[in-house]
Amino acid sequence: MGFLTALTRTILDMCVVTLVIVFMPGFPPYNTFTQYRLPDNPEWTGPLQANSKLNLVDRLFENQIKGPESFATYDGYIYTGLMSGLIVKIDPEDLSITPVARIGTNCEGQHEDVKCGRPLGLQFTPDGNLLVCDAVFGVHMLQFNRDDDESVVGRITSHRHQQHVSYEQLLNPDDIYDGSPNILCNSLVLGKDNRTVYISVSSTKFPLRDGMFELISDPTGRIVQLDLETRQVKVILDKLNFVNGLEIDPSGEYLIATETGRASLHKVHLTGDSDKPTHEVLSTQLPGLPDNVRVNDRGNFYVGIISPRLPNTWHILELVAPHNLIRKFVSRLIYMVLMPVKLINYVFPTTTTRKFEYWCGNLEPFAQLSNPYGLVVEVDGKTGEIISSLHSTNGAVRFISEAMVVGRWIYLGSPYTNYLARIPTRLRDFGAAADDENLLRQQHEQQNDEEVRDAAQKASAKMLMYVTILQCIIIK
């Protein structure tokens, strides 16, 4: 009887704590939660049929880098930003890698992103200046080959080419536009007029380190337009749930944007009235959560699926999306744990407490709940239909954020991997027979559907266990 009494008391205490956490007014984080449903997962047939085209990727610079999420090319080189805050230049011929810039300063690790920054979207202007979308420091323009000494103080230059770099901030994340700051700048693309820059702001409330709060709450993301000559900033589309990648079609008629939190693609028409561009939902038939989008060498768009929704399995976001109270409870519970840690870091910070604060609201542990699978889809920009897809059924590459064609290679970006992946372009054109042969040859490396379901159930059980433990800590 004593055990049953204690168990009943514990359950009642947990229920009371849950109700208090969910319904207490004015409790942080200060966001709202509305019921919604993710679009239905499309059938994985035809152009979405599983293949093995990404099962044998080349892993470049393995264990030397982390988080080459997005790319830009200039003069035959590939540029990308890393988790450390560095912007590096890669020679695709001799496979050398050279640091060329850093908007922030040196830091101990990614948990100090407020110091080192996090460069995400990149694009060069025709005159060779690099536009950088930094998740911490906003949008900057980097000009290389500068000779003035003041421009390189505290900056990294190439030892091979002795470049000097100047830094100009174009968009401060703290500046207010239409009543909100642009806290989390994510991606950018330069218009065909070489003057207008379109920028995705994934959140106007939360920084990248707290991206999970934005993903599971009501959307605050938006797309802004920046004029490089007048520096005028204008919001052209808002209320997007973690808006992410941006790309303009080759003719310059429209802009494609990915909405990660709603598994959707949007099209913004750029012709006509520039003050009020028209907008439409291009596609809700994506097999997962999209990240970046890039025009490929065939005039279509490669969309990186950062978190695939495999057939006959469930995705953590599609489970919690209809249950706004559960999302609210998880968000507030995590923040209850964060509050004393934030206070400690304000008064007496330590490496352990700073890492704990960084990881609590971070999207990387959340992404680890997904199945070990890599996926890129090729989309028709006019119709939104999926034309083809590239799969990594064995998880050789996963968390794919971007696919960019450079010469005879397709480079695959990721915010979390410790390598840069690529495949020859010829592999994407293999027919079904070649795919079947590869699948059979690598059958021992692949997981069947039951194994994937078991892994997902275990991840869910772990998450439930962590929530229960946190509740018990609060009760005690």
N, C-alpha and C positions, 0 to 999 in steps of 0.2 A: 504493500500500500504506500509505503514511503516513496518508492521509486515512481509510482504512478502520480502521486501528488506533486513530486518535484517536476516530473515531465509536464504535467498539466500546467503548473505554475510557469514553467519556462515558455510553453507555447503561448499562454495568455500574455506574458511579458513581451514576447516577440510580436504578437498581434498589436498590442498597445503601442510599442515602439514604431511599428510599421505605419499605423494610422497617424501617429504624431508626425512622423517624417513626411508623409504624403500630404497631409492637410494643414500643417502649420503654416500660417500666412507669413509672407515676407522672408522666407528662408532661402538662402542662396543655394545654387546659382540662380540668378534672376532671369529665367527663361520660361517659356510656356510650352505646353504639350497638347497636341491635338491628334485625335485618331486619324490614321490613314492606312492604306494598304499599298504594298509594292505591286507594280504591274505583274501579271502572270508571267511565269518563266516560259519562254518560247520552246517549242519542240526542238530537240537537238537532232534534227534530221536535215538532209540536203546540205546546204552550205555550212550548217552548224554541226554536221556529223563529226564525231571525235576522230582525230588523226594523231599522228606522232611526229609532226613536223618540227616541234620544239623539244623533242626528247633528247636530241644530241647537240645541244647548243655549245658553242665555244664560251668558256668562262674566262674573260680577260681580267687581269689584275686581281685575282682572287685573294682575299684577305689583306689587300692593300688599300681598298677603298670601301666606302659604304654609302649607299643611297644615291647612285647616279640616276635621278628621276627623269630629267628632261634634257633635251639636246638642242644645240644650235651649231650650224656649220659655217665656216668662213675660210676661204683660201685653202681649201682641201683639208682643214683640221676640224675636229669635233670638239665642242666645248660642252661641259656639263658641270653642275653644281653638286657638291657632296655634303653629307651630314655634318662634316667638320666645319662647314662654312666656306671651304675652299671652292674656287672655280678653277677647273683644270682644263688644259688643252691636250687632246689626244691625237697622235699621228696614226691614222689607220693603216699606214704602210709598214712602219717599223715598230708599231705598237708601243711607242714611248708615251709617257704621261708627264706633264709639266704643270705645276701650279702657276697660275698667272695673276690671280687676284683674290682678295678677300674683303668683303664689305665690313665685316665685324673685326674682332680681335682674336688672338689666340685664346683657347679655352681647354679645359681638362677633358671634355667629352661632350657628347650630344646633349647631356642633361644641362649644360650651360649654353643652350642655344640663344639665350638673351645676350650673351657676349659675342659668340662667333657667328650668329645669324644662320639662316637656312635658305640658300639660293635655290629656287625652283624653276620657274619658267624663264627661258632665255631666247633672245632673238637679236640678230645683227641688223643694223641699219645699212643701207647701201654704201655709206661712206666708212663702214668698218667699226662703228661704235656699237657696244654691246648693251642692249636693254636687259636688265635683270629684275626679276620679281622675287624679292626676298621676303620670306614669310614673317620675319622679325622686323626688318628695317624698311620695308616698303619697296617702292620701285626706284631703281637707280639707272643712270646711264654711265657706262664705263668707256673711257676713251684711252686707247693704248698708244704707245710710242710718244708719250709726253716727256719733255726734257726738263720741265720745271721741278726743282727738288721738293717743293712743298707738297706736290701732289702724291708723292710716294712715301711720305712719312708713315711708318707703321703698316705699310702695305707689302705684299709679296710680289716680287718680280721674277721673271723667268731667268734662270742662270744661263740658259742656252742662247736666248735672244735678247736679254737685257732690255725688256720692255718697261717703260714707265707708264703708270696708270693714273688717270684722274677719275674722281667719283663725283657725280652730281645727283642729288636726290630729286626725283621728279614727283613722287607721291609719298607724303608722310603718313604712316598708318594712324597717327593720332589726330590728324586734321579732320574736321567734321564736314560732311557733305550730305545734304538732305536729312540732317538730324542725326547722323551716325558716322562713326569713324570707320576707316577701312582696315580693321585690325589684322586680318589674315589675307594678304595678297598672295595669289597662288600661281596664276599663269597669265601670259600676255601674248598678243600678236599685233604686228604692225600692219596697218591698212595699206592698200595699194597706192594711196596717195603719199606714202612714206612720211606722213605727218600725224595721222591719227593712230593712237595706241589703244587697243581694247584690253582691259584688265579684268580678270576674275577675282572677286573678293569672296572667299569661301565663307567668311563669318565677319559680322560687324560687332560681335560680342566676345568671342573667345580666340585666344592665340592658338597657334598650331599645336603646342604641347597639351592643350585642352580641347583638341578637335573632337573628341568623342562626345562632349556635351553639345556641340553644334549638330553633330550627326543624328543624335537621338531626340532632339528637341525641334520646335517649330523653326522653319527656315528664316535665316537673316542674310543669306548670301546675295550677291548682286554682281552685275557687270557694269563697269564704269568706262567712260571714254575720256582719254586724255589727249589734248592738243599739244604737240611738241613745241609749237611756236608761241602760242598764247599762254600755255600751261593751264588752260581752262579744263576743269573736270566736270563731267556730267554723268549721272546715273541713267542708264538706258534700259535696264531690266533688273528687277529685284524679286525678293521672296523666293529665292532658290535655295534648296537644301544642299549645302556644301557644293556649290558650283565649282567646277574644276578646270578642265582643259578647254582651250580656245583654239580655233583655226579658221582661216578664211579660205574660201574656195579659190581655185586658180584664176577665175574671172573677176573676183572681187565683188560678186553680187550679194553674197550672204556670209554670215558668221555661224559656225557650228560651235555649240557649247555643251559640255557634259555636266549633268547634275548627278553627282555621285549618290546622294542620299535618297534619290527617287528612281534610280536606275533608268535615266531618260536622257535623250538628246534633244537639244533645242536649236532652232534655226532663227537667226535674226537677220532680216532683209536690210541690206545696207544701201540699196538704191532707193530713189524717191526722196521723201522728206527726211533729211538727216537729223532734224530735231526730234522726230517721233518715229524711229524705225519700227516696222511691224515685226511681230514675233509669232512663232508657232512651235508646237511640240512636234519635232521631227520623228521621233521614235520612242516607244515605250517597250519595245520588243528586244531588249538586250538580255543576254544570258548571265547577268551579274552586274556589279557596281562599276561604272566606267570611271576612268581617271583622265588621262590626256588623250588628245585627238590630233592626228597629223595627216596632212595630204601625202599620199604615196606617189610612186612613179607612174601609176596608172590613172591618176586623176581622181581616185576615190579616197576614202578616209580610213586610216587605221585607228581603231579605238582600243586602248589598253584596258582590259577588264581586271581591275585590281583585286576583286573578290568575286570569283565565279559562283553561280548558283547551279550546281550540278543536278542532273535529272534524278528523280527518286530520292532526293535528299532535301533537307530544309536548311535555310539560311538564317542565321541568328537575327538579322534585321527584319526579315519578313515575319518572324515569330513575334517580335516585340512591337512592330509598327502599329498593329491595331489596338494595342494595350497602352494607352497614354499614361495610366496610373503606374504601371510597372516601370515605364521609362522615367517617369518623374521620381519614383522611389529610388531607382538605381542611381540617377543623377544626384539626388540630394544625399543619399547615403555615402557616396564617394566623396562628396564635398564636405560632409561632416567629418570624415577622416582627414581630409586635406586641411581643414581650417587650423587645427593645432600645429600641423606640420609647417604650414605657411607662417604661423607666428614664430615658431622656432627658427625658421630660416631668416626671418626678419631680425630677430634678436641675436641669435647665436647659430649661424648656419654651419652645417657640417656636410661633407661629401655624401654621407648616407642619407640625410634628410633631404638634400637637394635632389638626389636621384629618386627618392621616394615620391617627392612632389611632382617631378617630371613625368614619371611613368603612370601615375594614377589616372590621369585623364587623357593619356596619349592613345593614339589610334593604332600604334604598332602591336600592343598586346591584343587589342580587339581584332586586328587582322589575323593574328595567329589562330583564332578560332575557326577560320575558314579551312577548307580542304586543301591539301597540297596539290595544286593544279594551276597551270599557267594557260592563259587564253588571250588571244588578240582577235578581234573581228574586223573585217573590211566592210565598210558601209558605203552605199550610194548616197551622196549628199543631196541628190534631188528627191529621192523617194524615201530614204531612210531604211531601205531594205538591206539585209545582210547578204553580201555577195560571196564571201568566203571566210574561213577562220583558220587560225593556227593554234594548235593545242600542245600542251606539255602534260601528257597523261601520267607521267612518272614524277612530276614535280621537279624536273631538272632545272627549270626556271619557274618562279612563281611571283606573286605580287607585281605583275607586269603593269606598269603605269603608262608606258609609251612604246610605240614601235616606229622607228624612223629609218627610211631607206637612204643609205649613203653608198653610192657606187654599186658594187655587187653584193653588198651586205645589208641585212636588216638588223639594226641595233635595238635592243630591248632594255628600256629603262625600268627602274624599280626604286621606290623610296627606302626599302628595307634590306635588300640583298647586299652582300659584301663582295660583289663582282659585277662586271659589265658583260652581259650576254649578247651574242649575235649568232645569226645563221646566214648562210649564203642565200641570195634571192632565188636561186634555182630550186631550193627545197620546197618553196611554197607552190610550185607548179607541178609537183609530183601528182600523178593520178591516184585513183582509189586503189589500184593494184599495188602500187608502191607503198601506200599507206598501210594496206593490209599486211604486206610483207614485213614492214617495220614493226607493226603491232605484234605480230607473231614472234619476231625475233627478240623483242624486248618484253615478252609476256611476263617473264619472271620478275621484271622491275616494276610492274604496274599493280595497282591495287584494284580489286574488284569492288562492286557496289556495296557489298556487305561490310568490307573493311572500312570504306569511307564513312558509311553510316555509323559504324561503331566508334570511329574517331570523333565524329561530330557529337555523338551522344556523350562520350567521355568529356569532351570540351565543355558541353553544357552542364554536366554534372559538377565539373570543377568550378565553373562560374557560380553555380548554385551554392556550392560548399563555401566559396569565398564570401558570398553575400551573407550566408548564415553565420559564419565566423564573425563578420563585422557586426552583425546584429548582437551577437552574444557579448562582444567586447563593449558595445554601447550600453547594453543592459547592465553589465557588471560595473 
